[in-house]
Amino acid sequence: MAETLPRIDHLIIGAKDLVAAKEYFLKEYGLQGYDGGKHQGGWGTENYLIPLGQGYIEIAAVFDPEAAQTCDWGKLIASTEVTPEKPWKMLTFCCQTKEDAADISKRLNHMLGHMKRVLPGGDYLTWRVATMSRFHESDRAPKPFFITWDDPSKRPDKRVVEHVADPVGFEYIELSGGESDKAAMKEWIGEGVEGRRLPLRWVEGPPALKAVGIKTADGKTIVLE
């Protein structure tokens, strides 16, 4: 059965230490994951993935500082500020819409990225992304980048893990900002994609990604802030 689009594909979280971050998520939220592997193409980053049933969390860290400084993604992950009490930080999120990543790249006048990651077992995961270097702008609420999976059956959220909690997907993405941020988001996502169809909600305050709610099977909400 075809999935309803648009959808939140995944949440991006930056960390300095993947082990510390994954231990935090298991202890504090009851969320288990698995090692995703290293990004190819000279990014210098690796990740840990937490499937949520529908959608997933990607926790990324730098393993090659020199390589990370050669691309926008690597610089973003390398610049993540964390504390001993909270060894991670939410950075942005990724959407999948009915518009292919190639068409989005043309609409927003941005290069299409062909991405690949080596899985721990040696297999490859491939996908295409649009707006990877434009989603993070100063003085503006974080905007999503966009993804099209070459083989949706291999998406990270298809993996089954044993959580302590029982997540079933994203409940909401909470952003802060003004009317200009809301207008910019609507234009960015594209005509015909109403904000109410994506679980986005807005609160007053300086532009930021404020919180993310994750639904559980028993009706509770895990809140990341």
N, C-alpha and C positions, 0 to 999 in steps of 0.2 A: 504494500500500500504506500502510495506517495506521501511524503511528509508535507505538512502545512508550512508554507513559506510566506513571509520571512521568518527566520528563527535566529535565536542567539546560538552561535556555534560553540564558542568557548570564551572563557575569561582568561586574560593574561595577567600573571602575577610574577613580579621580579623577586629574586632572592640572591643573597651572597653565598649561602650554603644550602644546597638542596636537601641534605640529610636533616639539618635543623628545621627547615621549612616543612618537610613531609612529616616529621615527628610531631610538629606543632599541630598540623591539620588532623592527624589521627587522634592526638590527645585531647585537643580542644573541641573538635567538631565531629569526631568519629568517622572521618572520611579517609578511606584507603585509596592508594593508587599504585602505579607501577612506573618503572624507569622507561622513558620514551626513547632515549638515545640522543645522538648528536646531530645537529643541523648540518647539512652539506652546503657547500658554496662559500666557505670562508667566513661564516658568521661568528664562529668561536663560542657558540652557546650549546647547551644541552638542556633537557627538560625532564620533569616528572609530571605524569598525567593522572588526573583524578576523574574517572568517568562518573557522570551523574544520571545515567539512564538516557536522558535527552540533553545533549551538550556535555561539556567537560571543563575542567580547570587545567590550565597549563602553567606550571611553575617553572620558570626559566632562570638559569644562572650561567655565568661565564666560566668556561674552562680554559680558554685561550685569550688572555687580555689583549694581546697585540692584534689578533685577528678581529676581535670584537670592535676595535676602534676604526675598522675600515668600512663599517656599514651602520645605517641608522638604527637597525634593530639591536645590534651588538652594543652600540653606545647607550641606547635606552636601558637595556638590561644592566650594563656595567654601572650606570649612574644611579641605580636603585638604592635608596637610603633606607636602612633597616635599623632596628635596635635589638639588644639582647632579649628583651621581653617579647618582641614581635619580629621574627626574622624574615619577614616578607612584606610586600607592598603591592596593592592592586594598581595596574597601569592602564589597561584599556580592555576592550572586548572586540570580538569578531562576529560578524553576521554572515548568514547565507540568505540571499534573496532569490527571487525568480530570475533576476538579471544575472547572467553569467559574468564571472570575474573579468573576462576579456571585454565585454560590453561596458562594464563599469569603468574600466581603465580608460576607455575611449571617452565616455561621458564626462569623467572628471579630469581628462587630459593627464593621465599618469601611466607610467610603464607597468605592464603586466609582469608579475614575477612567477616563474616556474620553479617550484620548490621541491626539495627532496630531503628525507631524513632516513638514516640507516637505523633500522630497528635492532634491538639487542640480539636477535636471532640471525641477523644478517640480511633480512628482507628489506625492501625499500617501500616507503610510503611517499606518494607524490600528490601534489595539489597545486593549484594556481591561486595567487592572491593579487588583489588590487589595493592601491593606496597604502602600501606598507610604510612609506616614508613620510606620509602626510597626516597620519592620524593623531600625531602628538604635536600640538601647537601651544605655545605659551599664551596665557591669558584667555584660554578657550576651553570649555568642557571637552574632555576626551571624546573623540569620534571613533567609531569602529572602523576596522579595515574589513575587507570582504574576501570570502573564500569560495572556491569551487573544488570539490574533491574529485580526483580522477577515478577513484574506486570508492564510492560511499560505504561499501561493506567493510572497508578497512579503517573507517573513521575511529578515532580514539575512544569515543563514547560507546562503541560497540563491544568493547572489552568488558568482561565480567570480573569484578573484584569483590571481596568480602568486606563490606563496610560494617562499622559498628552502627552507624546511622543507616537509613535506607533512603537515599536521595532519588528523586524522580525527575529532576530538571530545575531550570532557573525559574524562580517566581517573579523576580524583578531585578532591574538594574537601576539604581538610584543615582541621579546626577544633580549637581547644583549649578546654577548659572542664571542669566537673565534671558529676556525675550530674544536677544540677538543669538544667544547660544541655541535656543530652541529652533529658531529659524534656520540657523546654519546646519543643525542636525537634520532637519526635514529635507533641506536641499541636498545634503550629502547622501542620505539614504536613497533618495530618489522619488520622483513623482509616482503616486499610486501606492506608496508604502506608508500607510498611516502609522503614526506613533503608537496608537492604541493596539495595533496588531503586533508590535514588539513590546515586551514587558518593560518599557522605559517609563520612569516617573521622575518628576523634577521637584526640587526643594530650593528655597532661597539660599543664597550664599555665594562666595567666590567660586568661579568655575572649577569643578572637580568631579571625579568619580567617587561618590560618597559611600555607597554601600551596595551589596549584592545579596539578594535573598535566594535561598535554595530550598525548594519544596522537598518534603519527605513523605513517604507513603502513609504515615500516620497523621498527616495533616499539620505537622509542625513546620516551622521555618528556621533554617540555619542562617544567621545573619553574619556576613563578612563586612568588616568596617576598617 
